[in-house]
Amino acid sequence: MGAGTGSGRGKGRGGKADISASKANLEEVEERGNWDNQCDFFLSCLGYAVGLGNVWRFPYLCYEHGGATFLIAYITMLFLAGLPLFFLELVIGQYGGKGPIKLFGRIAPIMKGLGHGMLIISFLVVIYYNMIIAWTIFYTFAGFTSELPWQECGNTTMFSQDCFTVAQDKACNETSSDLTFWNKTCSRVEDLCIHHNMTLSNLLDDKNRPMCTNKTDDVLLDVSACELFELEASDLIAEGGFKMCKNESSQFVLNQFACSLLNRKISTETDVNGTYSCVDGTEELILNRAYKRIPASEDYFKRTMLGLEDDTSWSNMGGFKWELVLCLAAAWVIVCLCLIKGVQSSGKVVYFTALFPYLVLVILLIRGATLPGAYDGVVYYVVPDAKKVAALNKIDVWAAAATQIFYSLGPSFGGLITLASYNKFDNNCHRDAIIIAFANCGTSIFAGFVIFSIIGFMANSAGLGVGDVIKGGTGLAFIAYPDAVAQMPVAPLWSFLFFGMLITLGLDSQFTMTETITTAVLDQWPQLRAHKGKVVISACVLGFVLGLSLCSRGGLFMFDLINWYSASWSLLILAITEVLLLMYGYGYKNVFENITEMGIRIPTVMKWYWMSCWMVITPGLLIFVLIMTFVQYSPAYSFRLGPEKYYFPAGIQLLGWLMAAVAVIVVPVVGVLQYRKRKAAGQPTDLKSLFSPNEKWGPAIVTNRPAAPQEKDPSAYINQGFKYVVETNHL
């Protein structure tokens, strides 16, 4: 239902009404605030796009889906989905100069709830996202020691029986070749093998160290095996030379089926008598494969920082970890101080928070490249094997790439619209969108080299393959990487740099999402702009209170639940709705007219690129990702002290679904309220009126606003080729 070709607000007659409207509009802009310069916006946008996911999610996905193979899918999705959405939100945010609620309420009154949905998602995300910053603050202060607290397995209940560090194991082995570090002390290898239901092997590994074996006697598939199945021996021989058993009515072949009943596999060769065996398929095991070694960093993360206990569950969340409460309070204080003056204060902070991570990444890359095993890690990262190259034909690789680029750039959270709304009206957001999107993509790839050089070092130290130590998400940031840092010379220094980088990466995104919430409040109630500081403080206090549940001993479960559902399929539905509304409701011609009105010149080839993506390709890809999200859905889970996944109870899963659904449900609910509100005010409620911009929609700074003809009914005012339904009530 795109209407006409004009923007409807930038052209027309001038006059006294035009001048007075312009003055009022300029006063509102000054009162609302603006970026001091274009660099403030650029760095804020860059900091928002480049977040924790670039460091802890992208490298893992790249490894999982074939290294360079995944990069092909990732860059393709950048051009077809990520960049078009990124630019589109910058355009409408800069042109309208409002946060998402006001903006969509003016573009299409019945779709005002779209802004509410974005706000709800941002609100849910800021609750758990600041908990990550709180964890990094905890680690930063914990690292202010001569020796990192997760550097060794201590002889306390804070460390498990299977806790292991390379340095402690090396010290034990130097004392005696039959000793290894286990059970928080130097223990005999034979005792370890017996404890894990194995025996000491007669063989040594390639480093001349003892091994365990769990081999048992093979079961011959001769007639004597019939007794195991309470059958009698048969005189018949089956095809292939297999012996047979019988009962009163049937004959049975002693083949693969018989072995499966014994939880074994059938041998590939026969003995000298031509008889097959059921074998257990085991082998001599080096110690790091004989049992699950738990890095000291994992014990520290789960037991010391999180406070997980053996019986922690949703029904037993435990009490508060007061150290985490203080760290969460500190995280919110930082956010509050940086936002208390709006974009004027946050715009200056990002000069540090947006650029510092790049400095640290360069330093870490230089250090990582000098570590033994770094080359193997990088090769594993960028060189795909034949099997993973073939995976490019699989749909899940493309779904993973589209999902990562979508969440990495952060459209449909309302953050990009909010940042762009503080722009100068003639800012070249076309240039900014392209540079920031490519910088974000480049940062992900660069961070992958940093992370995998360290992962290669970890694998080399542990005597394992790179694939055995790589982790994603919190496992990389708070277990794998701290473990690697602990093995480096001057470990506290590298710990400080790494966690300092995580803090700044997280803060940039947190600033934008919190600013989205406060901007929506101030736009809805302009009288509160005089009390901007109090609004920011109130938002931060509310976020802190709601985040307290994440500070309990079972807080990791709540963290994973919110992380799992808050910005999943609901965000995709909002993104699809947004792009369809702007292209087919508001009209693609009006979007391009608005771009021209802001003084942005786009080459013809780029116009065709944007139009084809916005109208067909991008919504099509988002629908594809949405479908794959449901197809590949798995229930939310977390981890307790053991290695097993802890799947949440059905009632908790339902809570997660409701959490995701509320951001979608609010769109039609607000639409119904808007319909009733217009009907009560005697305003048009036909479909076209509800999906058409109202009289308040227009450029953020009006320089040539036409005066409405006084002789006409305002509700039927037609403005220069684009029909607007005037709303006399406040939106």
C-alpha positions in Angstrom: 0.0 0.0 0.0 2.8 2.4 -0.7 1.3 5.7 -1.8 2.6 8.3 -4.2 6.2 9.5 -4.8 6.6 12.4 -2.5 7.7 12.4 1.1 4.9 14.7 1.9 6.7 16.9 4.4 9.7 18.5 2.8 7.9 20.3 -0.1 5.1 22.7 -0.4 4.2 26.3 0.4 6.1 28.4 2.9 4.7 31.2 5.1 4.2 32.2 8.7 2.9 28.8 9.7 5.9 27.2 8.0 8.4 29.5 9.9 6.7 29.0 13.3 6.6 25.2 12.7 10.3 25.2 11.9 11.1 27.1 15.0 9.1 24.7 17.2 10.8 21.8 15.5 14.3 23.2 15.9 13.5 23.9 19.6 12.4 20.3 20.1 15.6 19.0 18.4 17.7 21.2 20.7 15.8 20.1 23.8 16.1 16.4 22.7 19.8 16.6 22.0 22.1 15.7 19.1 25.5 14.2 18.6 28.2 16.8 19.0 29.8 15.6 15.8 29.5 12.9 13.2 32.4 10.9 14.8 30.4 10.5 18.0 27.6 8.7 16.0 30.0 6.7 14.0 31.8 5.3 16.9 28.6 4.7 18.9 27.2 2.8 16.0 30.4 0.8 15.5 30.5 0.0 19.2 26.9 -1.1 19.1 27.5 -3.4 16.1 30.9 -4.8 17.3 30.0 -6.7 20.5 30.7 -9.8 22.5 29.3 -12.0 19.7 32.2 -11.0 17.4 34.7 -12.5 19.9 32.9 -15.5 21.4 30.3 -16.6 18.9 31.7 -15.9 15.4 35.0 -17.9 15.8 33.1 -20.9 17.1 30.6 -20.9 14.3 33.4 -20.4 11.8 35.1 -23.5 13.2 31.9 -25.5 13.4 30.9 -24.9 9.8 34.2 -25.2 7.9 36.3 -22.1 8.4 36.7 -20.4 5.0 33.5 -22.1 3.9 31.5 -20.3 6.6 33.1 -17.0 5.6 31.7 -17.3 2.1 28.1 -17.8 3.5 28.7 -15.1 6.2 29.8 -12.4 3.7 27.0 -13.3 1.3 24.5 -12.9 4.1 26.1 -9.5 5.0 25.2 -8.2 1.5 21.8 -9.8 1.2 20.3 -9.3 4.7 22.5 -7.5 7.3 23.6 -4.4 5.4 20.2 -3.6 3.8 18.5 -3.8 7.2 21.3 -1.8 8.8 21.0 1.1 6.3 17.2 1.1 6.3 17.0 1.6 10.0 19.6 4.4 9.9 17.5 6.1 7.2 14.2 6.1 9.0 15.8 6.9 12.3 17.7 9.9 11.0 14.8 11.2 8.9 12.2 11.0 11.6 14.4 12.0 14.5 12.5 9.8 17.0 12.8 6.6 18.9 11.1 3.4 17.6 7.8 3.8 19.4 7.1 7.4 18.2 8.6 6.7 14.8 6.4 3.7 13.8 3.4 5.3 15.5 3.7 8.2 13.0 4.6 6.1 9.9 1.6 3.8 10.4 -0.6 4.4 13.5 -1.8 0.9 13.8 1.8 -0.4 13.8 2.9 1.7 16.8 3.2 -1.6 18.7 6.2 -2.5 16.5 8.2 0.0 18.4 6.9 -1.4 21.7 8.0 -4.9 20.6 11.5 -3.7 19.9 11.6 -1.9 23.3 10.5 -5.1 25.1 13.3 -7.1 23.4 15.9 -4.5 24.3 14.7 -4.4 27.8 15.0 -8.2 28.2 18.4 -8.2 26.7 19.8 -5.4 28.9 18.9 -7.4 32.0 21.1 -10.3 31.1 23.6 -8.5 29.0 24.8 -6.4 31.9 25.3 -9.6 33.9 28.0 -10.5 31.4 29.7 -7.2 32.1 29.3 -8.0 35.9 31.1 -11.3 35.4 33.9 -9.6 33.5 34.2 -7.0 36.3 34.5 -9.9 38.8 37.2 -11.5 36.8 39.1 -8.3 36.3 39.3 -7.6 40.0 40.0 -11.3 40.8 43.0 -11.1 38.5 44.7 -8.3 40.5 47.0 -10.8 42.2 50.5 -12.1 41.6 48.9 -15.5 40.6 45.5 -15.9 39.0 43.1 -17.7 41.3 42.2 -20.2 38.6 45.8 -20.9 37.7 46.0 -24.0 39.9 43.6 -26.5 41.4 43.4 -25.8 45.1 42.8 -28.4 47.8 39.4 -27.0 48.7 35.7 -27.8 48.0 35.8 -25.0 45.3 37.7 -27.5 43.0 36.5 -30.9 41.9 38.2 -34.2 42.0 38.9 -34.2 38.3 40.3 -30.7 38.3 43.5 -30.5 36.2 46.2 -28.1 35.1 49.1 -28.8 32.9 51.6 -27.2 35.2 50.6 -29.3 38.2 50.5 -32.5 36.2 54.0 -31.8 34.9 55.3 -31.3 38.4 53.8 -34.6 39.5 55.3 -36.4 36.5 58.8 -35.0 37.2 58.6 -36.5 40.7 57.7 -40.0 39.3 56.7 -41.2 35.9 53.8 -43.2 37.3 52.3 -40.2 39.0 49.7 -37.7 37.5 47.8 -34.8 39.0 44.3 -36.1 40.0 42.1 -35.7 43.1 43.8 -32.4 43.9 47.2 -34.0 44.4 49.8 -36.2 42.8 48.2 -39.7 42.4 49.2 -43.0 41.0 48.0 -43.6 37.5 46.8 -47.0 38.5 44.5 -45.5 41.2 43.0 -43.1 38.6 42.4 -46.0 36.2 40.7 -48.1 38.8 38.5 -45.2 40.0 37.2 -44.8 36.4 36.5 -48.5 36.0 39.6 -49.2 34.0 42.9 -51.0 34.5 46.5 -49.9 34.1 47.7 -50.6 30.6 51.0 -52.4 29.9 51.7 -49.8 27.1 53.0 -46.3 27.3 51.9 -43.3 25.3 54.2 -41.4 22.9 55.6 -39.4 25.8 56.4 -42.6 27.7 53.7 -42.1 30.2 51.3 -44.8 31.6 47.9 -45.3 30.1 44.6 -46.8 31.1 42.6 -49.5 29.3 39.0 -50.5 29.5 39.3 -53.6 27.3 37.4 -56.7 28.4 37.4 -60.2 27.0 35.7 -60.5 23.6 32.6 -62.7 23.3 33.0 -65.4 20.6 29.9 -65.8 18.4 30.0 -69.6 18.6 27.3 -71.9 19.9 28.5 -71.3 23.5 27.2 -67.7 23.2 23.6 -69.1 22.9 23.6 -69.5 26.6 23.9 -65.7 27.0 20.5 -65.3 25.4 18.9 -68.3 27.1 18.9 -70.3 23.9 20.1 -73.6 22.7 22.9 -74.3 20.1 21.7 -75.0 16.6 23.5 -77.3 14.1 22.7 -74.9 11.3 25.1 -72.3 9.8 23.7 -69.0 8.5 24.8 -67.2 5.3 28.2 -65.7 5.9 29.3 -68.4 8.2 27.5 -67.1 11.3 26.5 -69.7 14.0 22.9 -70.0 15.0 20.8 -70.6 18.1 17.3 -71.9 18.5 14.4 -72.2 20.8 11.3 -74.4 20.5 9.9 -72.5 17.5 12.6 -70.3 15.8 16.2 -70.2 14.7 18.4 -67.1 15.5 21.6 -65.9 13.8 24.5 -64.9 16.0 25.3 -61.7 14.1 25.3 -57.9 14.6 21.9 -58.1 16.4 23.3 -60.4 19.0 26.3 -58.1 19.6 24.0 -55.1 19.9 22.1 -56.8 22.8 25.5 -57.1 24.5 26.2 -53.3 23.8 29.1 -54.3 21.6 30.1 -54.3 18.0 30.7 -57.3 15.7 34.3 -57.8 14.8 35.5 -57.2 11.3 37.6 -60.3 11.2 37.2 -63.9 12.3 39.5 -66.0 14.5 41.5 -69.0 13.2 38.3 -71.1 13.3 36.4 -68.6 11.2 34.3 -67.4 14.2 33.2 -63.8 14.6 33.4 -62.0 18.0 31.5 -59.3 19.8 34.1 -56.7 20.7 33.8 -53.7 23.0 35.5 -51.4 20.5 37.8 -49.9 23.2 41.5 -49.1 23.1 44.4 -48.1 25.1 43.6 -44.6 26.3 46.0 -41.8 27.1 45.1 -40.1 30.4 43.5 -37.0 28.9 41.1 -39.3 27.0 40.5 -41.8 29.8 38.4 -39.3 31.8 37.0 -35.8 31.5 39.6 -33.5 32.9 38.1 -30.3 34.2 40.3 -27.2 33.8 40.8 -25.2 36.9 39.2 -22.2 35.1 36.0 -24.2 34.7 35.8 -25.1 38.4 36.5 -21.4 39.2 33.8 -20.2 36.9 31.1 -22.6 38.1 32.0 -23.1 41.7 33.7 -19.9 42.8 32.2 -17.2 40.8 28.7 -18.6 40.0 28.5 -20.6 43.2 26.9 -23.6 41.6 26.4 -26.6 44.0 25.7 -30.3 43.3 21.9 -29.9 44.0 21.4 -26.5 42.3 18.4 -26.6 40.0 15.3 -24.5 39.1 13.7 -25.8 42.2 16.7 -24.9 44.3 18.2 -21.7 43.1 20.1 -21.0 46.3 20.9 -17.7 47.9 22.6 -14.6 46.4 26.3 -14.4 45.6 26.9 -11.0 47.1 30.1 -10.5 45.1 28.0 -10.8 41.9 25.4 -8.4 43.4 28.2 -5.8 43.9 29.6 -6.4 40.5 26.2 -6.0 38.9 25.7 -2.8 40.8 29.0 -1.5 39.6 28.1 -2.4 36.0 24.9 -0.4 36.2 26.6 2.5 37.9 29.0 2.7 34.9 26.1 2.6 32.4 24.3 5.2 34.4 27.2 7.6 34.6 27.9 7.3 30.9 24.3 7.9 29.9 23.2 10.4 32.5 23.6 13.4 30.1 22.3 11.5 27.1 24.3 11.3 23.8 26.4 14.2 24.9 28.1 12.0 27.5 27.9 8.6 25.9 29.2 10.0 22.6 32.5 10.9 24.4 32.8 7.6 26.3 32.7 5.6 23.0 36.0 7.2 21.9 37.5 4.8 24.4 35.1 1.9 24.6 34.8 1.5 20.8 38.5 1.7 20.0 40.2 0.0 23.0 39.1 -3.5 21.9 41.0 -3.1 18.7 44.2 -2.2 20.5 43.8 -5.2 22.8 43.0 -7.5 19.9 46.2 -6.4 18.1 48.3 -7.0 21.2 46.7 -10.4 21.8 47.2 -11.4 18.2 50.9 -10.5 18.4 51.2 -12.5 21.7 49.2 -15.4 20.4 51.2 -15.7 17.2 54.4 -16.3 19.3 52.9 -19.2 21.3 53.5 -22.9 20.4 50.6 -24.4 18.5 49.3 -21.0 17.3 49.8 -22.0 13.7 47.8 -25.2 14.1 45.0 -23.2 15.5 44.9 -20.7 12.7 45.1 -23.4 10.1 42.1 -25.1 11.8 40.3 -21.8 11.6 40.7 -20.9 7.9 41.5 -24.1 6.1 38.4 -26.3 5.6 38.6 -30.0 5.0 36.7 -31.7 2.1 33.9 -32.7 4.4 33.2 -29.2 5.6 33.5 -27.7 2.1 30.7 -30.1 1.0 28.7 -28.7 3.9 28.2 -25.5 1.9 25.4 -27.3 0.2 23.6 -27.8 3.5 21.0 -25.4 4.6 22.1 -25.1 8.2 25.4 -23.4 7.2 23.5 -20.6 5.5 21.0 -20.4 8.3 23.9 -20.1 10.8 25.5 -17.4 8.7 22.3 -15.4 8.3 21.5 -15.6 12.0 25.0 -14.5 13.0 25.1 -11.5 10.7 21.6 -10.5 11.7 22.3 -10.6 15.5 25.8 -9.1 15.0 24.7 -5.9 13.3 21.7 -5.6 15.7 18.7 -4.4 13.6 15.2 -4.5 14.9 16.3 -4.0 18.5 15.5 -0.3 18.1 19.1 0.6 18.9 20.1 1.7 15.4 16.9 3.8 15.0 17.7 5.5 18.3 21.3 6.2 17.5 20.4 7.6 14.1 17.6 9.8 15.6 20.2 12.0 17.2 22.0 12.5 13.9 22.2 15.8 12.0 19.6 15.7 9.3 22.0 15.8 6.4 24.4 13.2 7.8 25.6 10.7 5.2 24.2 7.6 6.8 24.7 5.7 3.5 28.4 5.9 3.8 28.3 5.2 7.6 26.2 2.0 7.1 28.6 0.5 4.5 31.7 1.3 6.5 30.3 0.1 9.9 28.9 -3.1 8.4 32.2 -4.0 6.8 34.1 -3.0 9.9 31.9 -5.3 12.0 32.4 -8.2 9.6 36.2 -7.5 9.5 36.4 -7.4 13.3 34.7 -10.8 13.5 37.2 -12.3 11.1 40.2 -10.6 12.8 39.0 -11.7 16.2 38.9 -15.3 14.9 42.7 -15.2 14.2 43.3 -14.0 17.7 41.1 -16.6 19.4 42.3 -19.5 17.3 46.0 -18.7 17.9 45.2 -19.0 21.6 43.1 -22.1 21.1 46.0 -23.7 19.1 48.3 -23.0 22.1 45.8 -24.6 24.5 45.5 -27.7 22.3 49.3 -28.0 22.1 49.7 -27.7 25.9 47.0 -30.3 26.6 48.1 -32.7 23.9 44.7 -32.6 22.3 43.3 -31.6 18.9 42.0 -28.1 18.3 38.5 -29.4 18.0 38.7 -30.9 21.4 39.3 -27.6 23.2 37.2 -25.1 21.2 34.2 -23.7 23.0 31.6 -21.1 22.1 29.9 -18.4 24.1 30.5 -18.1 27.8 32.6 -21.3 27.6 35.2 -19.5 25.5 35.2 -16.2 27.4 35.2 -17.6 31.0 36.7 -21.1 30.7 38.8 -21.7 27.6 40.5 -18.3 27.4 41.2 -17.8 31.1 42.7 -21.3 31.1 45.0 -20.2 28.2 45.9 -16.9 30.0 46.9 -18.8 33.1 49.5 -20.7 31.2 51.2 -17.5 29.8 54.0 -15.6 31.4 52.8 -12.6 33.3 49.3 -14.1 33.4 47.6 -11.3 35.4 48.6 -8.7 32.7 47.0 -10.8 29.9 44.0 -11.4 32.1 43.5 -7.7 32.7 43.7 -6.9 29.0 41.3 -9.7 27.9 38.6 -8.9 30.4 39.1 -5.2 30.0 38.4 -5.8 26.3 35.2 -7.8 27.1 34.0 -5.0 29.4 34.3 -2.3 26.7 32.8 -4.6 24.0 29.8 -5.2 26.2 29.4 -1.6 27.4 29.0 -0.2 23.9 26.1 -2.5 23.2 24.6 -1.9 26.6 24.8 1.9 26.2 22.8 1.7 23.0 20.1 -0.7 24.3 19.6 1.3 27.5 19.6 4.6 25.5 16.8 3.0 23.4 14.7 2.6 26.5 15.3 6.0 27.9 14.8 7.7 24.5 11.4 6.0 24.1 10.3 7.3 27.5 11.5 10.9 26.8 9.9 10.9 23.4 6.6 9.7 24.8 6.6 12.2 27.7 8.7 15.2 26.5 8.1 17.0 29.8 10.5 14.5 31.4 13.4 15.8 29.3 14.2 18.4 32.0 14.7 15.4 34.3 16.8 13.2 31.9 19.2 12.2 34.6 16.4 10.9 36.8 15.0 8.9 33.9 18.4 7.3 33.3 18.9 6.6 37.0 15.4 5.1 37.2 16.0 2.8 34.2 19.3 1.6 35.6 17.9 0.9 39.1 15.0 -1.1 37.5 17.5 -3.0 35.4 19.6 -3.8 38.5 16.6 -5.0 40.5 15.4 -7.3 37.7 18.9 -8.6 37.3 19.2 -9.7 40.9 17.8 -13.1 40.1 20.9 -13.7 37.9 23.1 -13.2 41.0 21.8 -16.3 42.8 23.7 -19.5 42.9 21.4 -20.8 40.1 21.5 -17.5 38.3 23.2 -19.1 35.3 19.9 -20.9 34.6 17.9 -17.6 34.4 20.7 -16.1 32.3 20.6 -18.9 29.8 16.8 -18.8 29.7 16.6 -15.1 28.9 19.5 -15.5 26.4 17.8 -18.4 24.8 14.4 -16.9 24.2 14.5 -13.1 24.5 15.9 -12.3 21.1 15.1 -15.4 19.1 12.2 -15.9 16.7 10.3 -12.9 18.1 13.1 -10.6 16.9 12.9 -12.1 13.4 9.2 -11.6 13.2 9.6 -7.9 14.1 12.3 -7.5 11.5 10.2 -9.1 8.8 7.2 -6.9 9.8 9.4 -3.8 9.8 10.8 -4.3 6.3 7.5 -5.2 4.8 5.8 -2.2 6.5 8.4 0.2 5.2 8.5 -1.2 1.6 4.8 -2.0 1.0 3.0 0.1 3.6 5.0 3.3 3.7 6.3 2.7 0.2 9.8 2.2 -1.1 9.5 5.4 -3.3 8.9 7.4 -0.1 12.0 5.9 1.5 14.1 6.9 -1.5 12.5 10.3 -1.5 13.4 10.7 2.2 17.0 9.8 1.4 17.1 12.4 -1.3 15.5 15.0 1.0 18.4 14.4 3.6 20.8 15.4 0.8 22.2 11.8 0.4 23.1 11.0 -3.2 23.1 7.3 -4.0 24.4 5.9 -7.4 21.9 4.2 -9.6 23.4 0.8 -9.3 23.2 1.1 -5.5 19.5 2.2 -5.7 18.7 -1.0 -7.5 20.7 -3.0 -5.0 18.9 -1.5 -2.1 15.5 -1.8 -3.7 15.9 -5.5 -4.7 17.1 -6.4 -1.2 14.5 -4.4 0.7 11.6 -5.6 -1.4 12.4 -9.2 -2.1 15.7 -10.7 -1.0 16.0 -9.5 2.6 12.5 -10.3 3.7 12.7 -13.7 1.9 16.0 -14.5 3.8 14.5 -13.4 7.1 11.5 -15.7 6.5 13.9 -18.5 5.7 15.9 -17.9 8.9 12.7 -17.8 10.9 11.5 -21.1 9.5 14.9 -22.7 10.2 14.8 -21.3 13.8 11.6 -23.3 14.4 12.8 -26.4 12.4 16.1 -26.5 14.4 14.5 -25.6 17.7 15.7 -27.4 20.8 14.6 -26.8 24.4 16.6 -24.4 26.5 19.3 -25.9 28.6 22.3 -25.0 30.8 25.1 -26.7 32.6 25.5 -27.7 36.2 28.7 -29.0 37.8 28.8 -32.1 35.7 29.3 -32.3 31.9 25.7 -33.3 31.2 23.3 -30.7 29.7 20.6 -29.7 32.2 17.4 -29.3 30.2 14.9 -26.9 31.9 11.6 -28.2 33.1 8.5 -27.8 30.9 7.1 -25.0 33.0 10.3 -23.0 32.6 10.4 -23.7 28.9 6.8 -22.2 28.7 8.0 -19.2 30.6 10.7 -18.7 27.9 8.1 -19.0 25.1 5.9 -16.4 26.8 9.0 -14.1 27.2 9.5 -14.3 23.5 5.8 -14.1 22.5 5.1 -10.9 24.5 7.2 -8.8 22.1 5.1 -10.1 19.2 1.7 -10.0 20.9 2.2 -6.4 21.9 2.1 -5.4 18.2 -1.6 -6.4 17.5 -2.6 -5.3 21.1 -1.3 -1.8 20.6 -2.9 -1.8 17.1 -6.3 -2.5 18.6 -5.8 0.2 21.2 -4.8 2.7 18.4 -7.9 1.7 16.4 -10.2 2.3 19.4 -8.5 5.6 20.2 -9.0 6.9 16.7 -12.6 5.7 16.5 -13.4 7.4 19.8 -11.8 10.7 18.5 -13.9 10.5 15.3 -10.8 9.9 13.1 -10.8 7.6 10.0 -10.3 3.9 10.9 -10.2 2.4 7.4 -7.3 0.2 6.5 -5.5 2.8 4.4 -5.7 5.5 7.1 -4.4 3.1 9.7 -1.4 2.2 7.5 -0.7 5.8 6.3 1.6 8.3 8.0 -0.1 10.9 10.1 0.5 14.7 10.0 3.3 14.5 12.5 5.5 12.3 10.3 8.2 14.2 8.5 11.8 15.3 8.6 13.4 15.8 12.0 14.3 19.4 11.0 11.6 21.0 8.9 12.9 23.8 6.7 10.0 24.1 4.3 6.9 22.8 6.0 3.6 23.6 4.2 0.8 25.2 6.2 -2.4 23.2 6.4 -5.3 24.9 4.5 -7.6 26.3 7.2 -10.7 26.1 5.1 -10.4 22.3 5.0 -11.3 19.7 7.5 -7.8 18.6 8.9 -8.9 15.0 8.9 -9.1 15.1 5.1 -6.0 17.2 4.4 -4.1 16.2 1.3 -0.4 17.3 1.2 1.4 17.6 -2.1 0.6 14.2 -3.6 0.8 12.2 -0.4 -2.3 11.8 1.8 -1.9 12.2 5.5 -4.6 11.5 8.1 -4.2 14.2 10.7 -4.3 13.1 14.3 -5.3 15.8 16.7 -4.5 13.6 19.7 -1.0 13.3 21.0 0.9 10.2 19.9 
